[in-house]
Amino acid sequence: MSGEFRSFQKTWYDEFDWLEYSEYKNAAYCLYCYLFFNSAKPEKFGSSVFAHQGFVNWKKAKDIFNNHNVCKTHVEARLKCEDFMNQKTNVGRKLVQISKEEEKRYEIRLTASLGVARFLIMQGDAFRGHDESSTSLNKGTYREMIDWYKDKVEIVKEAYEKGSKNCQMLSPDIQKDLTKACAEEVTSVIMDEIRGKKFSVLIDESRDVSIKEQMTVILRFVNDEGKVMERFLGLQHVQSCTAIALKEGTSRRRKQKIASSDE
C-alpha cells in the first residue's frame, strides 16, 4: 500500500532530527528520549518504546513519528537535552575566559619579576635573603622589591593574589632562571655589536667576597665608529689563577655556551 513501508527508510533522517536507527536490533530510537526520558510521567505515542525497546512498526512509522514529535514527553526530553548541551558550552566558554584571565595575570607577574631582576642585576645587588618565608622581616632584595611593587601597583597586587600559588615567580630557581635569561640576552646584544669584527679576549682573576677564585672574561673590539670597546662577558669559577687553570676555565665556559645555544 502507498505510504506503508516494510523497513527503516534513510529519508526519515531528513524529517526527524531526533531519529536514530540500530542495525543490530533493526529498531528506531529517539535520541532525546533515550537520554532524558522521564519514566515517572504518563506517556503517549510510545516514548518508552523510543527510549528503551525500540520502534519496529514500519508500516505506521510516519504517523507515529509525527505524533511522537509533538508529544509532551518528547518535548520535555528535547528541552533537557538542549539545556544540557548549552550548559556544556557555557562551561567551556567559562574555562576559556578563566584561562585568558590567568594568562594575563601570568604576563603581569612575569613582567614585574623580570623588571625587578633587571634592576638588581644593573645595580649589582644580591637577590636572595637568609629567610625568604612570608613571615620574614627581610625576605631578601628580590622578594622585598616584589612586595613593594605590589603595594604600589594594584594590577600587580591582584595578579599575585589571584594567580596560581605554584606560579608566583618567587622561588630561588625562578630567580636564577631570570638572571640566566638576562645574561643570555646581554650576550646576544654583545655578539650583534661585534658581528664580523676582530676581537680579543681578556682573561683575569677576580676573587669574590667569599675569597673564591674567579676568572673574569672581557671582550675587546673596535666598533663602527673606530672606538675601542670592552664588554664584560661573565665570570667563571676556577681552582686557581695559574695560566693553565685559566685556560681550562676558558674551555669550560666555551663548552657551556655551545651546549646552551644548542638547547
C-alpha positions, 0 to 999 in steps of 0.5 A: 500500500502507498505510504506503508513501508516494510523497513527503516527508510534513510529519508526519515533522517531528513524529517526527524532530527531526533531519529536514530536507527540500530542495525543490530536490533533493526529498531528506531530510537529517539535520541532525546528520549533515550537520554532524558526520558522521564519514566515517572510521567504518563506517556503517549505515542510510545516514548518508552518504546523510543527510549528503551525497546525500540520502534519496529512498526514500519508500516505506521512509522510516519504517523507515529513519528509525527505524533511522537514529535509533538508529544509532551514527553518528547518535548520535555526530553528535547528541552533537557537535552538542549539545556544540557548541551548549552550548559556544556558550552557555557562551561567551556566558554567559562574555562576559556575566559578563566584561562585568558584571565590567568594568562594575563595575570601570568604576563603581569607577574612575569613582567614585574619579576623580570623588571625587578631582576633587571634592576638588581642585576644593573645595580649589582645587588644580591637577590636572595635573603637568609629567610625568604618565608612570608613571615620574614622581616627581610625576605631578601632584595628580590622578594622585598622589591616584589612586595613593594611593587605590589603595594604600589601597583594594584594590577600587580597586587591582584595578579599575585593574589589571584594567580596560581600559588605554584606560579608566583615567580618567587622561588630561588630557581625562578630567580636564577632562571631570570638572571640566566635569561638576562645574561643570555640576552646581554650576550646576544646584544654583545655578539650583534655589536661585534658581528664580523669584527676582530676581537680579543679576549681578556682573561683575569682573576677576580676573587669574590667576597667569599675569597673564591677564585674567579676568572673574569672574561672581557671582550675587546673590539673596535666598533663602527665608529673606530672606538675601542670597546670592552664588554664584560662577558661573565665570570667563571669559577676556577681552582686557581689563577695559574695560566693553565687553570685559566685556560681550562676555565676558558674551555669550560665556559666555551663548552657551556655556551655551545651546549646552551645555544644548542638547547 
